[in-house]
Amino acid sequence: MRKEVKPRGAQDGAGVPARRAALRLLDAVLRRGIALEAELVRAGAGLPPNDRGLAHAIAVEALRRLPDLDALIDSATRNPLPQDAKARFALRIALVQTLALGTPPHAAIATVLPLVDGGPRKLVHGVFGALTRKGVALPEVPALPDAVAERWAAAWGDAMVQAAARAVAAPPPLDLSLAPGVPPPEGATVLLPGHARLPAGTAVTALPGFAEGRFWVQDVAASLPARLIGPGAGSALDLCAAPGGKTLQLAAAGWKVTAVDISESRLARLSENLARTGQPAAVAVADLLEWQPGEPADAVLLDAPCSATGIFRRHPDVLHRVRPALIAETAALQARLLDRAARWVKPGGTLVYATCSLEPAEGEAQLVSFLAEHPEFAMDPVRAEELPAGIAPLADGTVRTLPGMLAESGGLDGFFIARLRRG
């Protein structure tokens, strides 16, 4: 998409700044491969909170529905618009508002036409009008991008792809890890002891007990790696720790935790949660490829950096910006980090390796290579009773969560988890 140029001094009308910010968010994800959350601060700079929230909602919903929105646009144009054409971006924003977010058609089109000032306004207006007059609708189950569907079908089968498409249709529920002894909030579903689930859209900060640190937000799948370490009174390293849910779990389970992450801003959020919950942990801003602990630990948890395709329900931008090259790059980084983490485990200690990825290269294949190069480690198989009902360990003792699991109670993120013991 060509760089947007507005006349100096030009002012947007009501509602337009939020749509302009949504355009910037979509451009960052689709054209430049930037994570949506990473771009939100820049794209929403200067906007009031409501407009910033609206821009985020429009962009997220457009990314959930992108293949279907593009199919509608292509059905109403004589020649397909280029993928990076501003007219296509504007139509995506107008259509997703009307077809998914409940915005009246006249408001949706009026607030996007200024985005194509000096461009094909008649085209955008005409295509949008033609589609709305026909009464088009988005399918109940969105289509996944072709490349993603093909990759996941090859790894997990067609049923998983169908489940993933159903999962991306709507935001996931709100999951909470509870501090020890804290009962679940009223109306919550309990999937595991110490874990509660509330409907999507629940405002966590408004829940009784939030300010007192009685719980923290954490998907049930993301809660499993620290849960599988169990309670303890020794030393634990939480590597790539931000935003900190696993650190809080380990500290609440009695471990003396050191949390390490390369991102100072993300660790600031971890520190805020430690202060809110009253859980103790040491925090270090460091690159794990250079950092060294003072001494080996009894337990090491490496939630390794990855493509994050397992959290596509919350962050649908990964469906559009993650490519095989990125998966290969993060897999190579994981191998280096696993090798370093292995050195920091005491004899007899535990190493848990986890990734929020649906890519075998960032999970199963990584584990095979690690065990071949580190004979001092052996699998410590996960037992069925350590997992929520509906999730079972695999034959080799690892855990793989996939779209479709726990679907009747709201689903869960995609994770791979392996627990190993050092001899």
Number of C-alpha atoms within 10 A of each C-alpha: 15 8 7 11 9 14 7 6 6 7 10 14 10 9 16 20 23 25 26 22 25 29 22 22 29 29 22 20 23 21 14 11 16 18 20 25 14 12 17 19 13 12 23 22 11 11 15 11 11 10 19 21 16 16 28 23 15 25 29 23 22 27 26 30 25 22 16 22 24 19 12 20 20 15 12 15 13 7 8 13 15 10 13 13 11 22 25 21 24 26 24 27 26 28 26 26 22 18 17 14 13 10 15 12 16 11 13 23 22 16 21 27 21 19 23 17 13 9 13 13 16 12 14 23 18 14 19 22 16 14 16 15 9 8 9 12 16 16 11 10 17 21 22 23 16 10 14 18 20 14 15 18 15 11 14 14 13 14 13 18 24 18 17 25 23 19 24 25 17 16 19 20 18 20 29 25 26 23 21 13 8 13 15 21 17 10 10 16 15 17 17 16 12 17 24 25 24 21 15 13 10 12 10 17 10 9 12 12 13 14 13 11 17 20 29 22 17 20 22 21 24 24 20 22 24 25 15 18 20 15 15 16 13 12 19 29 28 25 26 23 26 23 20 25 22 24 32 29 26 29 22 21 19 17 24 22 26 22 26 25 21 18 16 14 13 15 22 16 14 22 21 13 20 21 14 16 19 16 20 19 23 13 19 17 17 17 14 17 13 7 13 14 12 7 11 19 23 22 27 27 27 23 24 24 18 25 25 22 24 27 23 22 26 17 19 24 28 24 27 19 19 19 14 14 9 13 20 16 13 18 23 15 16 23 17 14 18 19 14 16 24 21 14 21 24 19 15 14 18 26 30 24 24 25 26 26 26 27 26 17 18 29 25 16 12 17 21 10 11 16 14 10 11 12 10 14 22 15 18 17 17 21 14 15 10 15 19 16 12 10 17 18 19 13 9 11 18 22 26 23 22 23 25 21 18 16 13 7 12 18 22 24 25 25 26 27 26 24 22 23 19 20 12
